[in-house]
Amino acid sequence: MPLLDDAGKVVQPLSDRGPDEILFSNASDGMRLLSNWRRATNWPRYGRGRRVHDLRHTAATMWIQNGVDIKTVQNWLGHASAKLTLDTYAHDMGTNADIASITLMNTALSPNGVRGVSAQKAGNDKVV
């Protein structure tokens, strides 16, 4: 799965591996078990109560929200179909009508000194 440039700058010093190799491999250059990965990365300290799977969900949601086409996201995630990818992640996006309405409200309220809210997902299927 490709990394953003900034993420690559963070993780590359942790490894002498090439960009197409497994970053956190086991002794035989295969994939680590999740429990071993958590231990090697000190996940309990840095994860702050989040599941490792939350990283995948966050990345997929951000890719879709930022215009990466659904077939590319499907491929990166290893999903069998684009429908599965959309069914799993599109609910986090809100609708264009929701976002337009929030933008209109923010525009109308901001001259009165009322701080507007941004049109972002709250994580509970509602745009805030």
Backbone as XML, in Angstrom:
<?xml version="1.0"?>
<chain id="A" units="angstrom">
  <residue number="1" name="MET">
    <atom name="N" x="0.847" y="-1.162" z="0.000"/>
    <atom name="CA" x="0.000" y="0.000" z="0.000"/>
    <atom name="C" x="0.899" y="1.233" z="0.000"/>
  </residue>
  <residue number="2" name="PRO">
    <atom name="N" x="0.647" y="2.191" z="-0.855"/>
    <atom name="CA" x="1.500" y="3.368" z="-0.905"/>
    <atom name="C" x="1.340" y="4.240" z="0.334"/>
  </residue>
  <residue number="3" name="LEU">
    <atom name="N" x="2.384" y="4.969" z="0.647"/>
    <atom name="CA" x="2.356" y="5.909" z="1.773"/>
    <atom name="C" x="2.428" y="7.329" z="1.240"/>
  </residue>
  <residue number="4" name="LEU">
    <atom name="N" x="1.817" y="8.255" z="1.942"/>
    <atom name="CA" x="2.000" y="9.660" z="1.615"/>
    <atom name="C" x="3.452" y="10.026" z="1.863"/>
  </residue>
  <residue number="5" name="ASP">
    <atom name="N" x="3.920" y="11.051" z="1.183"/>
    <atom name="CA" x="5.318" y="11.465" z="1.340"/>
    <atom name="C" x="5.684" y="11.710" z="2.797"/>
  </residue>
  <residue number="6" name="ASP">
    <atom name="N" x="4.814" y="12.411" z="3.536"/>
    <atom name="CA" x="5.111" y="12.710" z="4.940"/>
    <atom name="C" x="5.218" y="11.438" z="5.777"/>
  </residue>
  <residue number="7" name="ALA">
    <atom name="N" x="4.333" y="10.478" z="5.533"/>
    <atom name="CA" x="4.387" y="9.222" z="6.279"/>
    <atom name="C" x="5.658" y="8.458" z="5.931"/>
  </residue>
  <residue number="8" name="GLY">
    <atom name="N" x="6.029" y="8.491" z="4.665"/>
    <atom name="CA" x="7.264" y="7.825" z="4.248"/>
    <atom name="C" x="8.483" y="8.400" z="4.943"/>
  </residue>
  <residue number="9" name="LYS">
    <atom name="N" x="8.505" y="9.713" z="5.132"/>
    <atom name="CA" x="9.626" y="10.362" z="5.817"/>
    <atom name="C" x="9.717" y="9.930" z="7.273"/>
  </residue>
  <residue number="10" name="VAL">
    <atom name="N" x="8.575" y="9.618" z="7.873"/>
    <atom name="CA" x="8.554" y="9.188" z="9.275"/>
    <atom name="C" x="9.023" y="7.745" z="9.411"/>
  </residue>
  <residue number="11" name="VAL">
    <atom name="N" x="8.538" y="6.863" z="8.539"/>
    <atom name="CA" x="8.828" y="5.443" z="8.707"/>
    <atom name="C" x="10.108" y="4.978" z="8.024"/>
  </residue>
  <residue number="12" name="GLN">
    <atom name="N" x="10.564" y="5.672" z="6.986"/>
    <atom name="CA" x="11.747" y="5.213" z="6.269"/>
    <atom name="C" x="12.982" y="5.102" z="7.161"/>
  </residue>
  <residue number="13" name="PRO">
    <atom name="N" x="13.234" y="6.058" z="8.066"/>
    <atom name="CA" x="14.397" y="5.908" z="8.944"/>
    <atom name="C" x="14.312" y="4.685" z="9.869"/>
  </residue>
  <residue number="14" name="LEU">
    <atom name="N" x="13.114" y="4.137" z="10.035"/>
    <atom name="CA" x="12.942" y="2.968" z="10.883"/>
    <atom name="C" x="13.349" y="1.684" z="10.177"/>
  </residue>
  <residue number="15" name="SER">
    <atom name="N" x="13.610" y="1.774" z="8.893"/>
    <atom name="CA" x="13.858" y="0.566" z="8.120"/>
    <atom name="C" x="14.923" y="0.808" z="7.051"/>
  </residue>
  <residue number="16" name="ASP">
    <atom name="N" x="15.670" y="-0.245" z="6.760"/>
    <atom name="CA" x="16.627" y="-0.181" z="5.658"/>
    <atom name="C" x="16.045" y="-0.849" z="4.414"/>
  </residue>
  <residue number="17" name="ARG">
    <atom name="N" x="14.736" y="-1.051" z="4.407"/>
    <atom name="CA" x="14.054" y="-1.753" z="3.328"/>
    <atom name="C" x="13.674" y="-0.805" z="2.211"/>
  </residue>
  <residue number="18" name="GLY">
    <atom name="N" x="13.474" y="-1.390" z="1.040"/>
    <atom name="CA" x="13.049" y="-0.617" z="-0.122"/>
    <atom name="C" x="11.574" y="-0.272" z="-0.037"/>
  </residue>
  <residue number="19" name="PRO">
    <atom name="N" x="11.104" y="0.616" z="-0.903"/>
    <atom name="CA" x="9.716" y="1.085" z="-0.839"/>
    <atom name="C" x="8.674" y="0.016" z="-1.146"/>
  </residue>
  <residue number="20" name="ASP">
    <atom name="N" x="9.058" y="-1.067" z="-1.810"/>
    <atom name="CA" x="8.097" y="-2.114" z="-2.145"/>
    <atom name="C" x="8.206" y="-3.338" z="-1.234"/>
  </residue>
  <residue number="21" name="GLU">
    <atom name="N" x="8.976" y="-3.234" z="-0.172"/>
    <atom name="CA" x="9.153" y="-4.353" z="0.743"/>
    <atom name="C" x="8.319" y="-4.150" z="2.005"/>
  </residue>
  <residue number="22" name="ILE">
    <atom name="N" x="8.083" y="-5.231" z="2.724"/>
    <atom name="CA" x="7.339" y="-5.161" z="3.982"/>
    <atom name="C" x="8.147" y="-4.335" z="4.969"/>
  </residue>
  <residue number="23" name="LEU">
    <atom name="N" x="7.508" y="-3.322" z="5.540"/>
    <atom name="CA" x="8.221" y="-2.403" z="6.423"/>
    <atom name="C" x="8.588" y="-3.059" z="7.751"/>
  </residue>
  <residue number="24" name="PHE">
    <atom name="N" x="7.641" y="-3.691" z="8.389"/>
    <atom name="CA" x="7.888" y="-4.336" z="9.681"/>
    <atom name="C" x="7.804" y="-5.843" z="9.485"/>
  </residue>
  <residue number="25" name="SER">
    <atom name="N" x="8.869" y="-6.438" z="8.974"/>
    <atom name="CA" x="8.846" y="-7.868" z="8.680"/>
    <atom name="C" x="9.328" y="-8.687" z="9.870"/>
  </residue>
  <residue number="26" name="ASN">
    <atom name="N" x="9.065" y="-9.985" z="9.800"/>
    <atom name="CA" x="9.574" y="-10.883" z="10.834"/>
    <atom name="C" x="10.985" y="-11.336" z="10.439"/>
  </residue>
  <residue number="27" name="ALA">
    <atom name="N" x="11.572" y="-12.246" z="11.194"/>
    <atom name="CA" x="12.955" y="-12.678" z="10.972"/>
    <atom name="C" x="13.158" y="-13.318" z="9.603"/>
  </residue>
  <residue number="28" name="SER">
    <atom name="N" x="12.109" y="-13.899" z="9.025"/>
    <atom name="CA" x="12.246" y="-14.534" z="7.705"/>
    <atom name="C" x="11.696" y="-13.635" z="6.590"/>
  </residue>
  <residue number="29" name="ASP">
    <atom name="N" x="11.629" y="-12.343" z="6.833"/>
    <atom name="CA" x="11.164" y="-11.334" z="5.878"/>
    <atom name="C" x="9.699" y="-11.487" z="5.485"/>
  </residue>
  <residue number="30" name="GLY">
    <atom name="N" x="8.929" y="-12.178" z="6.285"/>
    <atom name="CA" x="7.490" y="-12.278" z="6.059"/>
    <atom name="C" x="6.751" y="-11.259" z="6.909"/>
  </residue>
  <residue number="31" name="MET">
    <atom name="N" x="5.442" y="-11.303" z="6.842"/>
    <atom name="CA" x="4.632" y="-10.382" z="7.638"/>
    <atom name="C" x="4.635" y="-10.810" z="9.106"/>
  </residue>
  <residue number="32" name="ARG">
    <atom name="N" x="4.699" y="-9.849" z="9.992"/>
    <atom name="CA" x="4.648" y="-10.135" z="11.432"/>
    <atom name="C" x="3.224" y="-10.426" z="11.866"/>
  </residue>
  <residue number="33" name="LEU">
    <atom name="N" x="3.105" y="-11.198" z="12.906"/>
    <atom name="CA" x="1.817" y="-11.350" z="13.558"/>
    <atom name="C" x="1.467" y="-10.006" z="14.190"/>
  </residue>
  <residue number="34" name="LEU">
    <atom name="N" x="0.189" y="-9.727" z="14.300"/>
    <atom name="CA" x="-0.237" y="-8.453" z="14.856"/>
    <atom name="C" x="0.315" y="-8.239" z="16.264"/>
  </residue>
  <residue number="35" name="SER">
    <atom name="N" x="0.294" y="-9.272" z="17.081"/>
    <atom name="CA" x="0.801" y="-9.117" z="18.448"/>
    <atom name="C" x="2.284" y="-8.749" z="18.461"/>
  </residue>
  <residue number="36" name="ASN">
    <atom name="N" x="3.060" y="-9.320" z="17.540"/>
    <atom name="CA" x="4.482" y="-8.971" z="17.449"/>
    <atom name="C" x="4.680" y="-7.549" z="16.943"/>
  </residue>
  <residue number="37" name="TRP">
    <atom name="N" x="3.836" y="-7.129" z="16.005"/>
    <atom name="CA" x="3.914" y="-5.762" z="15.495"/>
    <atom name="C" x="3.594" y="-4.756" z="16.595"/>
  </residue>
  <residue number="38" name="ARG">
    <atom name="N" x="2.552" y="-5.054" z="17.364"/>
    <atom name="CA" x="2.189" y="-4.156" z="18.481"/>
    <atom name="C" x="3.357" y="-4.005" z="19.447"/>
  </residue>
  <residue number="39" name="ARG">
    <atom name="N" x="3.995" y="-5.100" z="19.742"/>
    <atom name="CA" x="5.126" y="-5.069" z="20.674"/>
    <atom name="C" x="6.304" y="-4.288" z="20.070"/>
  </residue>
  <residue number="40" name="ALA">
    <atom name="N" x="6.609" y="-4.535" z="18.805"/>
    <atom name="CA" x="7.748" y="-3.882" z="18.156"/>
    <atom name="C" x="7.550" y="-2.377" z="17.999"/>
  </residue>
  <residue number="41" name="THR">
    <atom name="N" x="6.322" y="-1.937" z="17.831"/>
    <atom name="CA" x="6.050" y="-0.512" z="17.632"/>
    <atom name="C" x="5.611" y="0.196" z="18.908"/>
  </residue>
  <residue number="42" name="ASN">
    <atom name="N" x="5.542" y="-0.566" z="20.013"/>
    <atom name="CA" x="5.072" y="-0.022" z="21.292"/>
    <atom name="C" x="3.667" y="0.568" z="21.135"/>
  </residue>
  <residue number="43" name="TRP">
    <atom name="N" x="2.805" y="-0.166" z="20.438"/>
    <atom name="CA" x="1.447" y="0.291" z="20.151"/>
    <atom name="C" x="0.655" y="0.663" z="21.402"/>
  </residue>
  <residue number="44" name="PRO">
    <atom name="N" x="0.746" y="-0.065" z="22.504"/>
    <atom name="CA" x="-0.039" y="0.353" z="23.670"/>
    <atom name="C" x="0.266" y="1.793" z="24.109"/>
  </residue>
  <residue number="45" name="ARG">
    <atom name="N" x="1.496" y="2.213" z="23.937"/>
    <atom name="CA" x="1.865" y="3.582" z="24.314"/>
    <atom name="C" x="1.388" y="4.595" z="23.281"/>
  </residue>
  <residue number="46" name="TYR">
    <atom name="N" x="1.647" y="4.317" z="21.999"/>
    <atom name="CA" x="1.358" y="5.294" z="20.955"/>
    <atom name="C" x="-0.059" y="5.197" z="20.398"/>
  </residue>
  <residue number="47" name="GLY">
    <atom name="N" x="-0.706" y="4.062" z="20.553"/>
    <atom name="CA" x="-2.051" y="3.890" z="20.017"/>
    <atom name="C" x="-3.116" y="4.607" z="20.805"/>
  </residue>
  <residue number="48" name="ARG">
    <atom name="N" x="-2.841" y="4.931" z="22.052"/>
    <atom name="CA" x="-3.759" y="5.672" z="22.934"/>
    <atom name="C" x="-5.181" y="5.119" z="22.889"/>
  </residue>
  <residue number="49" name="GLY">
    <atom name="N" x="-5.311" y="3.815" z="23.029"/>
    <atom name="CA" x="-6.628" y="3.192" z="23.104"/>
    <atom name="C" x="-7.250" y="2.854" z="21.758"/>
  </residue>
  <residue number="50" name="ARG">
    <atom name="N" x="-6.610" y="3.221" z="20.687"/>
    <atom name="CA" x="-7.154" y="2.909" z="19.363"/>
    <atom name="C" x="-6.755" y="1.497" z="18.949"/>
  </residue>
  <residue number="51" name="ARG">
    <atom name="N" x="-7.573" y="0.919" z="18.092"/>
    <atom name="CA" x="-7.221" y="-0.368" z="17.511"/>
    <atom name="C" x="-6.308" y="-0.134" z="16.319"/>
  </residue>
  <residue number="52" name="VAL">
    <atom name="N" x="-5.449" y="-1.079" z="16.014"/>
    <atom name="CA" x="-4.588" y="-0.972" z="14.838"/>
    <atom name="C" x="-5.463" y="-0.862" z="13.589"/>
  </residue>
  <residue number="53" name="HIS">
    <atom name="N" x="-6.588" y="-1.555" z="13.569"/>
    <atom name="CA" x="-7.499" y="-1.515" z="12.423"/>
    <atom name="C" x="-8.030" y="-0.097" z="12.187"/>
  </residue>
  <residue number="54" name="ASP">
    <atom name="N" x="-8.059" y="0.733" z="13.225"/>
    <atom name="CA" x="-8.518" y="2.111" z="13.063"/>
    <atom name="C" x="-7.615" y="2.883" z="12.099"/>
  </residue>
  <residue number="55" name="LEU">
    <atom name="N" x="-6.334" y="2.519" z="12.024"/>
    <atom name="CA" x="-5.435" y="3.165" z="11.067"/>
    <atom name="C" x="-5.907" y="2.906" z="9.636"/>
  </residue>
  <residue number="56" name="ARG">
    <atom name="N" x="-6.305" y="1.666" z="9.370"/>
    <atom name="CA" x="-6.787" y="1.288" z="8.038"/>
    <atom name="C" x="-8.073" y="2.037" z="7.705"/>
  </residue>
  <residue number="57" name="HIS">
    <atom name="N" x="-8.985" y="2.096" z="8.656"/>
    <atom name="CA" x="-10.262" y="2.766" z="8.431"/>
    <atom name="C" x="-10.051" y="4.266" z="8.186"/>
  </residue>
  <residue number="58" name="THR">
    <atom name="N" x="-9.190" y="4.879" z="8.976"/>
    <atom name="CA" x="-8.897" y="6.299" z="8.802"/>
    <atom name="C" x="-8.275" y="6.560" z="7.438"/>
  </residue>
  <residue number="59" name="ALA">
    <atom name="N" x="-7.298" y="5.745" z="7.063"/>
    <atom name="CA" x="-6.645" y="5.938" z="5.767"/>
    <atom name="C" x="-7.646" y="5.796" z="4.626"/>
  </residue>
  <residue number="60" name="ALA">
    <atom name="N" x="-8.456" y="4.752" z="4.644"/>
    <atom name="CA" x="-9.419" y="4.524" z="3.564"/>
    <atom name="C" x="-10.419" y="5.673" z="3.467"/>
  </residue>
  <residue number="61" name="THR">
    <atom name="N" x="-10.909" y="6.126" z="4.594"/>
    <atom name="CA" x="-11.867" y="7.228" z="4.608"/>
    <atom name="C" x="-11.235" y="8.492" z="4.045"/>
  </residue>
  <residue number="62" name="MET">
    <atom name="N" x="-10.011" y="8.786" z="4.439"/>
    <atom name="CA" x="-9.334" y="9.984" z="3.948"/>
    <atom name="C" x="-9.044" y="9.890" z="2.449"/>
  </residue>
  <residue number="63" name="TRP">
    <atom name="N" x="-8.663" y="8.715" z="1.976"/>
    <atom name="CA" x="-8.419" y="8.555" z="0.539"/>
    <atom name="C" x="-9.681" y="8.882" z="-0.254"/>
  </residue>
  <residue number="64" name="ILE">
    <atom name="N" x="-10.802" y="8.304" z="0.164"/>
    <atom name="CA" x="-12.063" y="8.516" z="-0.548"/>
    <atom name="C" x="-12.480" y="9.979" z="-0.456"/>
  </residue>
  <residue number="65" name="GLN">
    <atom name="N" x="-12.395" y="10.574" z="0.719"/>
    <atom name="CA" x="-12.779" y="11.974" z="0.890"/>
    <atom name="C" x="-11.914" y="12.912" z="0.061"/>
  </residue>
  <residue number="66" name="ASN">
    <atom name="N" x="-10.686" y="12.520" z="-0.207"/>
    <atom name="CA" x="-9.769" y="13.372" z="-0.954"/>
    <atom name="C" x="-9.685" y="13.015" z="-2.433"/>
  </residue>
  <residue number="67" name="GLY">
    <atom name="N" x="-10.636" y="12.204" z="-2.897"/>
    <atom name="CA" x="-10.777" y="11.999" z="-4.323"/>
    <atom name="C" x="-10.043" y="10.826" z="-4.945"/>
  </residue>
  <residue number="68" name="VAL">
    <atom name="N" x="-9.432" y="9.960" z="-4.133"/>
    <atom name="CA" x="-8.827" y="8.761" z="-4.724"/>
    <atom name="C" x="-9.982" y="7.893" z="-5.225"/>
  </residue>
  <residue number="69" name="ASP">
    <atom name="N" x="-9.890" y="7.450" z="-6.474"/>
    <atom name="CA" x="-11.018" y="6.703" z="-7.033"/>
    <atom name="C" x="-11.234" y="5.391" z="-6.283"/>
  </residue>
  <residue number="70" name="ILE">
    <atom name="N" x="-12.473" y="4.980" z="-6.250"/>
    <atom name="CA" x="-12.894" y="3.852" z="-5.416"/>
    <atom name="C" x="-12.225" y="2.543" z="-5.835"/>
  </residue>
  <residue number="71" name="LYS">
    <atom name="N" x="-11.956" y="2.365" z="-7.122"/>
    <atom name="CA" x="-11.292" y="1.137" z="-7.571"/>
    <atom name="C" x="-9.852" y="1.069" z="-7.055"/>
  </residue>
  <residue number="72" name="THR">
    <atom name="N" x="-9.185" y="2.204" z="-6.979"/>
    <atom name="CA" x="-7.828" y="2.234" z="-6.429"/>
    <atom name="C" x="-7.861" y="1.895" z="-4.948"/>
  </residue>
  <residue number="73" name="VAL">
    <atom name="N" x="-8.784" y="2.499" z="-4.209"/>
    <atom name="CA" x="-8.907" y="2.212" z="-2.777"/>
    <atom name="C" x="-9.245" y="0.742" z="-2.574"/>
  </residue>
  <residue number="74" name="GLN">
    <atom name="N" x="-10.149" y="0.209" z="-3.386"/>
    <atom name="CA" x="-10.499" y="-1.215" z="-3.313"/>
    <atom name="C" x="-9.253" y="-2.075" z="-3.468"/>
  </residue>
  <residue number="75" name="ASN">
    <atom name="N" x="-8.427" y="-1.752" z="-4.439"/>
    <atom name="CA" x="-7.213" y="-2.518" z="-4.695"/>
    <atom name="C" x="-6.244" y="-2.416" z="-3.514"/>
  </residue>
  <residue number="76" name="TRP">
    <atom name="N" x="-6.013" y="-1.219" z="-3.002"/>
    <atom name="CA" x="-5.096" y="-1.029" z="-1.874"/>
    <atom name="C" x="-5.548" y="-1.806" z="-0.644"/>
  </residue>
  <residue number="77" name="LEU">
    <atom name="N" x="-6.865" y="-1.876" z="-0.429"/>
    <atom name="CA" x="-7.390" y="-2.557" z="0.756"/>
    <atom name="C" x="-7.553" y="-4.062" z="0.559"/>
  </residue>
  <residue number="78" name="GLY">
    <atom name="N" x="-7.498" y="-4.508" z="-0.694"/>
    <atom name="CA" x="-7.656" y="-5.929" z="-0.970"/>
    <atom name="C" x="-9.097" y="-6.392" z="-0.923"/>
  </residue>
  <residue number="79" name="HIS">
    <atom name="N" x="-10.044" y="-5.475" z="-1.118"/>
    <atom name="CA" x="-11.457" y="-5.845" z="-1.123"/>
    <atom name="C" x="-11.820" y="-6.554" z="-2.421"/>
  </residue>
  <residue number="80" name="ALA">
    <atom name="N" x="-12.810" y="-7.444" z="-2.334"/>
    <atom name="CA" x="-13.251" y="-8.207" z="-3.500"/>
    <atom name="C" x="-14.012" y="-7.346" z="-4.499"/>
  </residue>
  <residue number="81" name="SER">
    <atom name="N" x="-14.644" y="-6.269" z="-4.025"/>
    <atom name="CA" x="-15.432" y="-5.428" z="-4.928"/>
    <atom name="C" x="-15.412" y="-3.980" z="-4.455"/>
  </residue>
  <residue number="82" name="ALA">
    <atom name="N" x="-15.667" y="-3.074" z="-5.406"/>
    <atom name="CA" x="-15.787" y="-1.659" z="-5.061"/>
    <atom name="C" x="-17.023" y="-1.431" z="-4.200"/>
  </residue>
  <residue number="83" name="LYS">
    <atom name="N" x="-18.052" y="-2.254" z="-4.392"/>
    <atom name="CA" x="-19.263" y="-2.140" z="-3.578"/>
    <atom name="C" x="-18.936" y="-2.368" z="-2.104"/>
  </residue>
  <residue number="84" name="LEU">
    <atom name="N" x="-18.125" y="-3.359" z="-1.814"/>
    <atom name="CA" x="-17.732" y="-3.609" z="-0.427"/>
    <atom name="C" x="-16.997" y="-2.398" z="0.138"/>
  </residue>
  <residue number="85" name="THR">
    <atom name="N" x="-16.094" y="-1.819" z="-0.633"/>
    <atom name="CA" x="-15.353" y="-0.653" z="-0.183"/>
    <atom name="C" x="-16.296" y="0.513" z="0.092"/>
  </residue>
  <residue number="86" name="LEU">
    <atom name="N" x="-17.207" y="0.778" z="-0.833"/>
    <atom name="CA" x="-18.164" y="1.871" z="-0.638"/>
    <atom name="C" x="-19.099" y="1.614" z="0.537"/>
  </residue>
  <residue number="87" name="ASP">
    <atom name="N" x="-19.598" y="0.390" z="0.646"/>
    <atom name="CA" x="-20.493" y="0.063" z="1.759"/>
    <atom name="C" x="-19.796" y="0.234" z="3.102"/>
  </residue>
  <residue number="88" name="THR">
    <atom name="N" x="-18.490" y="-0.025" z="3.139"/>
    <atom name="CA" x="-17.741" y="0.045" z="4.390"/>
    <atom name="C" x="-17.335" y="1.468" z="4.742"/>
  </residue>
  <residue number="89" name="TYR">
    <atom name="N" x="-16.964" y="2.279" z="3.745"/>
    <atom name="CA" x="-16.351" y="3.574" z="4.041"/>
    <atom name="C" x="-17.134" y="4.798" z="3.609"/>
  </residue>
  <residue number="90" name="ALA">
    <atom name="N" x="-18.052" y="4.693" z="2.669"/>
    <atom name="CA" x="-18.730" y="5.889" z="2.161"/>
    <atom name="C" x="-19.648" y="6.520" z="3.203"/>
  </residue>
  <residue number="91" name="HIS">
    <atom name="N" x="-20.122" y="5.765" z="4.180"/>
    <atom name="CA" x="-21.004" y="6.338" z="5.191"/>
    <atom name="C" x="-20.309" y="7.409" z="6.023"/>
  </residue>
  <residue number="92" name="ASP">
    <atom name="N" x="-18.994" y="7.455" z="6.002"/>
    <atom name="CA" x="-18.256" y="8.445" z="6.779"/>
    <atom name="C" x="-18.130" y="9.781" z="6.063"/>
  </residue>
  <residue number="93" name="MET">
    <atom name="N" x="-18.655" y="9.902" z="4.870"/>
    <atom name="CA" x="-18.376" y="11.080" z="4.071"/>
    <atom name="C" x="-19.424" y="12.169" z="4.144"/>
  </residue>
  <residue number="94" name="GLY">
    <atom name="N" x="-20.655" y="11.886" z="4.514"/>
    <atom name="CA" x="-21.690" y="12.909" z="4.426"/>
    <atom name="C" x="-22.067" y="13.087" z="2.969"/>
  </residue>
  <residue number="95" name="THR">
    <atom name="N" x="-23.112" y="13.853" z="2.734"/>
    <atom name="CA" x="-23.529" y="14.076" z="1.354"/>
    <atom name="C" x="-23.139" y="15.476" z="0.926"/>
  </residue>
  <residue number="96" name="ASN">
    <atom name="N" x="-23.133" y="15.704" z="-0.374"/>
    <atom name="CA" x="-22.849" y="17.047" z="-0.875"/>
    <atom name="C" x="-23.874" y="18.040" z="-0.348"/>
  </residue>
  <residue number="97" name="ALA">
    <atom name="N" x="-25.134" y="17.614" z="-0.228"/>
    <atom name="CA" x="-26.170" y="18.497" z="0.299"/>
    <atom name="C" x="-25.875" y="18.868" z="1.752"/>
  </residue>
  <residue number="98" name="ASP">
    <atom name="N" x="-25.418" y="17.896" z="2.559"/>
    <atom name="CA" x="-25.056" y="18.186" z="3.950"/>
    <atom name="C" x="-23.946" y="19.220" z="4.013"/>
  </residue>
  <residue number="99" name="ILE">
    <atom name="N" x="-22.909" y="18.994" z="3.237"/>
    <atom name="CA" x="-21.745" y="19.878" z="3.253"/>
    <atom name="C" x="-22.129" y="21.271" z="2.756"/>
  </residue>
  <residue number="100" name="ALA">
    <atom name="N" x="-22.940" y="21.354" z="1.695"/>
    <atom name="CA" x="-23.384" y="22.651" z="1.181"/>
    <atom name="C" x="-24.225" y="23.395" z="2.208"/>
  </residue>
  <residue number="101" name="SER">
    <atom name="N" x="-25.087" y="22.678" z="2.910"/>
    <atom name="CA" x="-25.923" y="23.308" z="3.935"/>
    <atom name="C" x="-25.090" y="23.857" z="5.081"/>
  </residue>
  <residue number="102" name="ILE">
    <atom name="N" x="-24.128" y="23.096" z="5.532"/>
    <atom name="CA" x="-23.249" y="23.549" z="6.620"/>
    <atom name="C" x="-22.460" y="24.773" z="6.163"/>
  </residue>
  <residue number="103" name="THR">
    <atom name="N" x="-21.979" y="24.759" z="4.940"/>
    <atom name="CA" x="-21.223" y="25.900" z="4.409"/>
    <atom name="C" x="-22.101" y="27.145" z="4.377"/>
  </residue>
  <residue number="104" name="LEU">
    <atom name="N" x="-23.351" y="27.013" z="3.924"/>
    <atom name="CA" x="-24.279" y="28.147" z="3.911"/>
    <atom name="C" x="-24.534" y="28.674" z="5.317"/>
  </residue>
  <residue number="105" name="MET">
    <atom name="N" x="-24.733" y="27.780" z="6.272"/>
    <atom name="CA" x="-24.970" y="28.210" z="7.655"/>
    <atom name="C" x="-23.749" y="28.936" z="8.208"/>
  </residue>
  <residue number="106" name="ASN">
    <atom name="N" x="-22.557" y="28.408" z="7.940"/>
    <atom name="CA" x="-21.331" y="29.049" z="8.420"/>
    <atom name="C" x="-21.192" y="30.449" z="7.837"/>
  </residue>
  <residue number="107" name="THR">
    <atom name="N" x="-21.489" y="30.583" z="6.561"/>
    <atom name="CA" x="-21.395" y="31.884" z="5.898"/>
    <atom name="C" x="-22.393" y="32.859" z="6.504"/>
  </residue>
  <residue number="108" name="ALA">
    <atom name="N" x="-23.599" y="32.381" z="6.749"/>
    <atom name="CA" x="-24.636" y="33.248" z="7.310"/>
    <atom name="C" x="-24.325" y="33.649" z="8.748"/>
  </residue>
  <residue number="109" name="LEU">
    <atom name="N" x="-23.734" y="32.780" z="9.531"/>
    <atom name="CA" x="-23.496" y="33.049" z="10.942"/>
    <atom name="C" x="-22.196" y="33.787" z="11.221"/>
  </residue>
  <residue number="110" name="SER">
    <atom name="N" x="-21.188" y="33.635" z="10.405"/>
    <atom name="CA" x="-19.884" y="34.199" z="10.738"/>
    <atom name="C" x="-19.851" y="35.724" z="10.819"/>
  </residue>
  <residue number="111" name="PRO">
    <atom name="N" x="-20.613" y="36.518" z="10.029"/>
    <atom name="CA" x="-20.575" y="37.965" z="10.204"/>
    <atom name="C" x="-21.120" y="38.410" z="11.564"/>
  </residue>
  <residue number="112" name="ASN">
    <atom name="N" x="-21.935" y="37.600" z="12.206"/>
    <atom name="CA" x="-22.513" y="37.933" z="13.498"/>
    <atom name="C" x="-21.607" y="37.552" z="14.661"/>
  </residue>
  <residue number="113" name="GLY">
    <atom name="N" x="-20.408" y="37.101" z="14.340"/>
    <atom name="CA" x="-19.479" y="36.734" z="15.394"/>
    <atom name="C" x="-19.700" y="35.342" z="15.954"/>
  </residue>
  <residue number="114" name="VAL">
    <atom name="N" x="-20.616" y="34.590" z="15.356"/>
    <atom name="CA" x="-20.854" y="33.226" z="15.824"/>
    <atom name="C" x="-19.871" y="32.324" z="15.096"/>
  </residue>
  <residue number="115" name="ARG">
    <atom name="N" x="-19.166" y="31.535" z="15.856"/>
    <atom name="CA" x="-18.178" y="30.636" z="15.262"/>
    <atom name="C" x="-18.895" y="29.498" z="14.579"/>
  </residue>
  <residue number="116" name="GLY">
    <atom name="N" x="-18.621" y="29.308" z="13.292"/>
    <atom name="CA" x="-19.245" y="28.236" z="12.526"/>
    <atom name="C" x="-18.583" y="26.902" z="12.785"/>
  </residue>
  <residue number="117" name="VAL">
    <atom name="N" x="-19.268" y="25.854" z="12.423"/>
    <atom name="CA" x="-18.706" y="24.514" z="12.522"/>
    <atom name="C" x="-18.247" y="24.089" z="11.154"/>
  </residue>
  <residue number="118" name="SER">
    <atom name="N" x="-17.285" y="23.210" z="11.108"/>
    <atom name="CA" x="-16.809" y="22.741" z="9.810"/>
    <atom name="C" x="-17.654" y="21.567" z="9.348"/>
  </residue>
  <residue number="119" name="ALA">
    <atom name="N" x="-17.719" y="21.405" z="8.053"/>
    <atom name="CA" x="-18.498" y="20.315" z="7.469"/>
    <atom name="C" x="-17.665" y="19.047" z="7.467"/>
  </residue>
  <residue number="120" name="GLN">
    <atom name="N" x="-17.538" y="18.425" z="8.618"/>
    <atom name="CA" x="-16.780" y="17.190" z="8.759"/>
    <atom name="C" x="-17.645" y="16.152" z="9.431"/>
  </residue>
  <residue number="121" name="LYS">
    <atom name="N" x="-17.272" y="14.901" z="9.232"/>
    <atom name="CA" x="-17.985" y="13.803" z="9.869"/>
    <atom name="C" x="-17.658" y="13.741" z="11.352"/>
  </residue>
  <residue number="122" name="ALA">
    <atom name="N" x="-18.646" y="13.480" z="12.143"/>
    <atom name="CA" x="-18.444" y="13.338" z="13.577"/>
    <atom name="C" x="-18.158" y="11.897" z="13.951"/>
  </residue>
  <residue number="123" name="GLY">
    <atom name="N" x="-18.191" y="10.984" z="13.013"/>
    <atom name="CA" x="-17.936" y="9.580" z="13.317"/>
    <atom name="C" x="-19.194" y="8.824" z="13.686"/>
  </residue>
  <residue number="124" name="ASN">
    <atom name="N" x="-20.341" y="9.474" z="13.669"/>
    <atom name="CA" x="-21.591" y="8.806" z="14.029"/>
    <atom name="C" x="-22.624" y="8.964" z="12.920"/>
  </residue>
  <residue number="125" name="ASP">
    <atom name="N" x="-22.135" y="8.992" z="11.688"/>
    <atom name="CA" x="-22.985" y="9.120" z="10.491"/>
    <atom name="C" x="-23.663" y="10.463" z="10.350"/>
  </residue>
  <residue number="126" name="LYS">
    <atom name="N" x="-23.183" y="11.474" z="11.045"/>
    <atom name="CA" x="-23.751" y="12.808" z="10.925"/>
    <atom name="C" x="-22.667" y="13.792" z="10.588"/>
  </residue>
  <residue number="127" name="VAL">
    <atom name="N" x="-22.975" y="14.685" z="9.683"/>
    <atom name="CA" x="-22.032" y="15.748" z="9.369"/>
    <atom name="C" x="-22.234" y="16.848" z="10.394"/>
  </residue>
  <residue number="128" name="VAL">
    <atom name="N" x="-21.138" y="17.370" z="10.908"/>
    <atom name="CA" x="-21.215" y="18.462" z="11.887"/>
    <atom name="C" x="-20.562" y="19.704" z="11.332"/>
  </residue>
</chain>
